[in-house]
Amino acid sequence: MKNKFIIGRYLPLDSIVHRMDPRAKLAFVFFYIVLVFFCHSFPMYGWMLLVLLIFMY
């Protein structure tokens, strides 16, 4: 059971975010955090989650 946990384990994936330059990743995360603070409704949070999932896969 110990081997089934993936938290903190390196997973070699090939998404848009994984191929980005590290500086661009930092800029993207900062921009995304600012956008999340401007969300005021649950549908907006849903859209933000959708955008994040699209970039991750």
Contacts in CASP RR format, 6 or more apart in sequence:
PFRMAT RR
TARGET T0000
AUTHOR 0000-0000-0000
METHOD contacts of the structure
MODEL  1
MKNKFIIGRYLPLDSIVHRMDPRAKLAFVFFYIVLVFFCHSFPMYGWMLL
VLLIFMY
15 55 0 8 1.000
15 56 0 8 1.000
15 57 0 8 1.000
16 55 0 8 1.000
17 25 0 8 1.000
17 28 0 8 1.000
17 55 0 8 1.000
17 56 0 8 1.000
20 28 0 8 1.000
28 55 0 8 1.000
32 48 0 8 1.000
32 52 0 8 1.000
35 48 0 8 1.000
36 45 0 8 1.000
36 48 0 8 1.000
39 45 0 8 1.000
39 48 0 8 1.000
END
